[in-house]
Amino acid sequence: MFASLIQHENNMSEKSLEKAAHLLFVLPDQRPQDLPYAAVLDAKLKRRKEKYEDLAKNPLCADLPNGGVAVWVVVKEGLSAFERNTALRKAIAPLLDEQPETLAMAVFGNDAQRELAARAVLYVAWVNGARLPARKRKDERRALRKIELFGYKGDVAMVQALAQGNTLTRSLTMLPPNDLTPGIYREKIKALAVEHGWQHEEYDMKKLRKLGAGAFVAVAQGSEMDDAAIVHLSYVPKKAKKSYALVGKGICFDTGGHNLKPARYMHGMHEDMNGSAVALGILQAATQLKLPVRIDCWLALAQNHISPKAYKQNDVVTALNGTTIEIIHTDAEGRMVLADTLTLASRSKPDFMMDFATLTGSMMTAVGTRYSGIIGNKPELLCKAVGVGNMVGERVCAFPFDEDYEPELDSKIADIKQCTLDGEADHILAARFLARFIENDVPWLHVDLSACNHKGGLGAVASDVTGFGVGFGLHLLQTLAEPEKT
C-alpha cells in the first residue's frame, strides 16, 4: 500500500503546519520570506554557528513547539538529479526513522524550483516510506500512509508510477530464495498479469526442449524442480505505433553450478533475478502511465544448481537459433539463459530491445556499485541512454562493443565460446556473446546492473537493494517514443 497524497498549493503558515508531527522543508538558495518556524531554525543555526546556506551541506533537524520534529534542507540550483536525490534522501531519513504514518513536506522558491523539488521529494518519500519484505517474527515496522505536500499542486502520476515500479522491483529482489523459486515467481507474475491486464504466455521446460532452446535448458536442467520457464508478458495499448521489448535475467538462485561459488560470493545470489524484477517494474510503471507503445516483456526464470544433471565445462549445447556453444564456466549462466530469450524477443522485430541483468563481476570491477554499465549495437542509443541516466539520477556508463573483441570467443569445436577463463573485459565479451543471438538487426541495449545493490543506499533510495533501472528504463522508453524533432 502506497501513501496517499494531499496537495496544498500556497498555504504554508505556521498555523497550517502546526498539526504536522513530522515536517520537511525543502528550500532554495535564496532564503524565503515568511518561512514558517523561522525562529526555531535561526536558534538552531545560531547554536551550531552556521548560516542558512550551510543547510545545503548539513540539513538541520529540530524539535518544534508543538512537539513535532522538522528538518530543513537547501537544494542548490544546478545540482544533478543524482545529487538532488541524495541530498533529499539524507534529509528525510531522520523523519522516516521514526516511522510516521503521516509526513508533511513543504517546498519553496519560484514555480520551476517548487515543481522540481516537489517531484524529487515525493519520489524519495514514496520509495523510502514503503514497507519492504522481512521475515522477523516481531516486525513492528510501519509503512508511510499519508503525505501532505505544501507549495505545489500538479500532476505527479509519473512520480508515483516510478516509485511503485521501483518498490515492486526491490520487493521481489529482497525475497529469500525459498520464497521465490521459479515456480513461485511464475505464479506471482501471473497474478500481476491479471491485475494489470497483460497478455501472458509461458515457455516451460517441455516447450523449450521441443523448440531446441538448448542454452536455457542447459542451465535449468540442473535443478531438481523442473519449474524454469521463459515468461512472455505483453502490454498492448490501442493505436500503439511502436513496439519495444524488455528482457530480464531471472536466476532465482545462483550456486555457480559445477564451478561452485565460495560462500562469500554465493551469499546474496537470490538477488541474481534482479534484472527480471527491473523489467517488471518498468512494465508496471508504463502500464499505469498508459505509455502509447506496445511493450513485450521476456523473463528468463531459472536457477543455477549443482547436480548430476547440471551442465558442465566442455559441454557443447545448441541454442535456439542453431548456434553451438562451448561451455567454459558454469557460473556464466546468465548469458546462457539470456541467449535464447533474446532470440525469442527479437523474432517479433521490435523497434528497440533492452535487457537487464546482474551479469558480470567485471562490470562491478570497472565501475563499482554506484553506476551500471551499458553496451549496445547502435552508438546513438548509447548517447541517449547516458543522457537519460544523468537526467533521472540513475547513472550509466557506456562501454565498447567493437568487433575485434570477438576473436577471444573463438572455439575450436563450436561456433562460439560461452566466455573465457582469464576474465579480461568479460562485461564486453558477454555483450558480444549475447549479440550473436539477436535476430533481425534489432536496435539493442544491454544493461549490466552493477548498481542493483549498494551498501547504505544510492541516490533517492535508502535500502541496499536499489531498484536501479526502473527510472532509467522507463524514461528511455519515453524518450524513444517521442516524435523526432525536425
N, C-alpha and C positions, 0 to 999 in steps of 0.2 A: 504494500500500500504506500503510495507516494503522498507527501504532504500537500494538502490543498493550499491554494494561493488566494490571498485577498490583496488587491492593489489599491493604493491611495495615491492620488497624483501629487498634490502640493500641501497637504495638511500635516505639517511637521512641527507643531508647537510642543512644548513640554507637556501641556495638558493632554494633547492627542496621544502622546507616547507614554504617559505616566503609568498605564496598566501593563506595559511591557516588562517582563521579568528578565528577558534576555534580548539585548539590543545591540545591533551592529551599525555603526556609522561609516559609510564609505564616502570619503571626502576628496575633492580635487586639490590641485597645487595651491590655489588661492583660497584662503580661509573664508567660508561663507559667513555672511552676516546673520544675526539672529539664530545662531546654532543652538539647538536645544542642549541643555545641561552643560552650557559653556563654563559655568563656574566650577563644576566638577572636573571638567577637562583641564582647565587652567590651573587648578590647585594641584592636580596630579603631575602636570608638566613642570610646575614650579618645584615640587618636591624632588622630581627626577633631574632637575636642572637641564631641561630640554625645551625645545621650541616646537611650534606647530609643524614645521617642515620635517622634523625628526620622526614624525608618525609614518613617513614613507618607508623608513628602515625598521622602526620599532613600534608596532601597534601598541596602543595603551589600553589596559583593562582596568576598570574601576567600579566600585560599588556605587549604586545610585541611591538618592534619598528615599525612594520607595521600597528599598530592599532588593531591587533588581541589580543586574550587572550589565555593563556596557563595554564595548570595545570600539575604539576609534582607529581608523587606518586611512592614510592618504595613498591614493592610487595615482602615481605621477603620470603626466602626459608623456606619450611616446614609448611607454612600456610595450614589449612584445606580449602577445596573448599568453605565452607560457609564463612570463614574469608576472603579469597581472593575476593570472590564475593562482600562481604560487603564493603571491602576497595575500590574496583573499583567503586561500586555504589556511594559511598560518594564522591569519587574524581571526577567523571564525572558530578555530579549534577550541579555545577555552570556553566558548559558549556551548558548542556541541558536546564537549566533555561532560557537561552537567546533564546531558540527555533531556533537553527540554521538549515538551510537547508542542510548544509554540515558539517561534523565533521571529522577532521583528527586525527589519533591515531598512535603513534609510539612506538614499543616495542623493548626492548634492552636485551642483555645478550647472553648466548650461545644458540645453536639451540633448546634445550629442553625448556629452560626458555622462549624463544620467542614464541614457539608454545603454551605453556601453557598459557602465558599471552595473546596472540592473541585470542585464543578461548574464554577465560574468558571475555575479554574486549569487544569482538564482541557481545557476548550474552547480556552483560549488556547494551551496546549501542542499540542493536536492541529492547530489551524488553522495555526499558525506552524511546526510541525515537519514539515509535509507538503512534498513536493517539487513545485514548480510548473514549467510548461513553460519551456524555454530552448533556444536553438539555438547555443550556444557550442561550438566544436569540442572544446575541452578543458573539459568540465563535471565538476568534481570535487565537486560538492555531494552531501551525503548526507542522506537522509531520516531522521527520528527513527524508530527501530524499536521501542523499548520504553519504557513509562512505569511507574515504581513509585510508587504513591501510598500514603503513610503517614498514618494518622489518620482515615480514612474508608473504609467498606466498604458501599457501597449501589448501587442501580441507577443507571447512568449512560447508559442506552440513548438517552435524549433528547439528551444532550450529544454523544454520538458521531454520531448521525444528523444533527444540525445541523452539526457540524464537517465531516462528509463532504459534506453538501449544499453548504455554503459553499465547500469546496475544489473540488467539481465546477464550480460557478459561476465561480470565479476561473480555473480551468484552461482552461475553454472561452473565457473572455473574453480571456485573455492570448495565445491562439494568433494568430500572424501571419495576415493576410488571405489569403495564398496557401495557408495550411494549413486554412482554414475558409471556403471558398466555400459558398454554399447547398447545392450538390450534396454536398460532403464532409460538411457539417453534417447533412444528412438521413441519410447513412449512419451517422454516429455516433449519432444519435437512434434509428435503427432498431436498432442494437446494444444501446443502453440499454433499449429496449422489450423485447427478447428477454431480457436479463439480469434485468429486474425484473418480467416478466410483464404488461406494459401492453398494452392493445389499441392498435393502430397503424393510422392512416389518413392518406393524403396527398391533398391537393388540388393537383395540379400545374398548370402554366400552361394546358394544354389544357382541363382540367376547369374551372378558374377562368374562362377566357374563355367557355366554354359556359354556366356559371352566371350570367355577367354581373357578375362581381366587378371592375368597371372601375376602382375606386380602387386596389386592389392591383396590377392588371395595368399601370396607368399608370406606376407606379414601376418595376416589374420589367422592363418591355419594353425599357428602355434598355440592359440587359446583353446582351453577345454570347451568353453561355451561357443557354439557356432553362431554367435549373435552379431557379428560385424556386418556392416552394410554401408553402401553409399546412399544417402538420403537426398532426394531432389525436391526442393520447395520452389513454388512459383508464385510471385505476386504479379497479377496481370490486370492493371487498370484499363479502363476503356480509353480508346483512342491513343494508346501508347505508340509513339513513333520510333522509339529507340529501345534496344534490348541490351541489358547488362548482365553479366554473370559474376557471382561471388563464389569462391571455392574456399573451404576451410578444412584444415587438418584437425582431425578429431581423435587423436590417440589418447584413450581414456586412462591408460597407464603404460609407461614405457620402462620395461626392465633392461632394455638393451638387447634382449634375445640371447642367443648363444654367446655373443660378445657382451657378457653381463656387465652392467654398470656397477662400480663400487657403491657402497651405502651412501657416501657423501653426495654422489651425483644422481642416485636413484631417488633420494628424498625430494619430494615435490613434483615427481613425474606424473602425478594425477593432473597437473596443470598443462600437460602436453596436448590437451584438447582445446587450448585457448583460441587457436585460430578459428575453429568451428563456432565457438561462442561469440567471437567478434563478428563473424559473418551473420549470425543470427541477430545480434544486437543491431547491426546496420539494417537488416531486412525489417525488423520490427519498427525501427525509427522511420524508415522510408514509408512503410505502410501507414503508420499513424499520421504522417505528413501528406499522404496521398501523392507521393512523388510520381509525376506523369511518365514513368518509364517502366517497361517490363523488367523485373529482376528475377533471375533464376539463381537459386542458392543450392550449391552442391557440397554436402558434408561427408567427409571420409571418416567413418566411425569404426574404430578397431582398437585392439590392444596388442602390444608387442611383448609376448611372453616367451619363456623358455620351456620347451617340451620336446619329446621325441619327434613331434610333427613339425616343429618350428623350422623355418628356413635357415640356412647356414652358409658360411663362407664357401665360395667357389660354385655354389648352385648357379645354374643358368635358367632364368624364367622368361616367359614370353608375355609381354604386356598386351593390353587391349588393342593397340594399333599395330601389333605384329613385331615391334622392336624386341630383340632379345637383349637381356640384361645379365651381366656377370655380377654376382653378389660379392662384394669386397668386405663389407662390415655390416653386421645385422642391426647395429644401432643407428644406421642411416635409413630407418624405416619410413620416416616422414615423406621423403621424396618418392618412395615406392608407392604408398597409398595415394599420394597426390598425382602421380603419373597417370594412372587410369582414370582418376576423377577429372583431371584436366582434359583428357581425351573426350570423355563424355560431354563435359561442359562446352568444349569448343566445337563439337559436331553440330550444335544448333546455330552456329555462326553468329554469336552475339557481337554487338558493336564494340564492346570492351569487356575484358575479363580481368578480375583481380583476385589473387589468392592470398590468404593469411595463414601463417604457420610459425610456430615456435620451432624453427627448422635446424639452425646450426649454432654450435658453440662458438664458431669462428666469428660470427656476426657480433656476439657479445664481446669477444676479444677486441674486435675492431672499434666498436662504438660505445661499449659499456651498456648500461641499462637505462640511460636517460633518453636515448634515441632508438628508433628502429631503422633498419636498413631497407632500401627499396632497390629493385633491379627490374628492368623491363626491356621489351623488344622495340620500343619506339621512343627515341630521345625526347620528343616533345611531351610525352606523357610524364617523364621523369621531372621535367622542368615545372609542369603544372602541379605535380604531386608535392614537390618540395615547397612550393609557394603555398599550397593549401595547408600543409603541415604547420608552417610558420603562422598562418592566419588563425588556425584553431587551437594552437598550443599543444599539438601532438607532433613533435618534430621528427622529420625523417631525413636520412642521408642517402644520396644516390651513389651506387657503385657501378663499376664497369660491367659490360656484357659483351666484350669483344670476342670474336670468333676464335682468335688464336689461343684462348684458354682451353678450347675443347679437346685438342690432342691429348691432354692429360687424362681424358676419359676413354682413350682408345683401348680396346680389349683385343686380345689375340684369339678369343674363342666366341665372342658375342658381338653384337652391334655396338654396345656401349658398356662401360663400367658404371656401376652404381655410384662410386666415389673413389677416392684414393686413400691410402693409409697414412700418407705424410701430413695430411690436414691443411696444407698450404692453400690459402684462398678458397676454402671449402664452401663459403657462402656464395661465391661466384660460380664455382663448379656445380653446386647444387642447382643454381638457376639455369646454367647451360644444360644440365641434365633434364630439368623439368620442361624446358622449351622443346625438347625432342618429341614431346607427347602432345603438343598443341597443334591441332589441325586447322586448316583454312586461313592461316596467316592472321589470326585474331590479335588485335592490339591487346597487350597483356602486361600487367604489373604484378610483381611478386613482392610481398611484404613479409620480411623476416622479423618476427615480433620480439626482438631483444629487450624491448621496454615493457613487456607484459607484466613483469614483477620487478618493482624497485623498492628496496627497503626504506620504510618511512614515508612512502607515497611519492607521487610525481605530478607536477602541475596542479591541476584542480583537485586531484584525488588523494585522499589521505591514507587509504589502505595500501598494503604492499602490492596486492593484485590490482592493477591499474585500469583495466578495461581499455587500454591503449588501442586505437584503431577504429573505434566506433565513430568518434567525431571526425577523424581524418577521412575515413572511408565514405561516410555519408556526404560530407562536403565535397569530396572529389566527384562523387556521382552527380551531385547537383551542378557542379561546375561544368562537367562534361555534357550534361543535359541542356545547358543554356544555349540558345542560338548563338552562333559565332558572329561577332561584330565585323561588319564590312567597312 
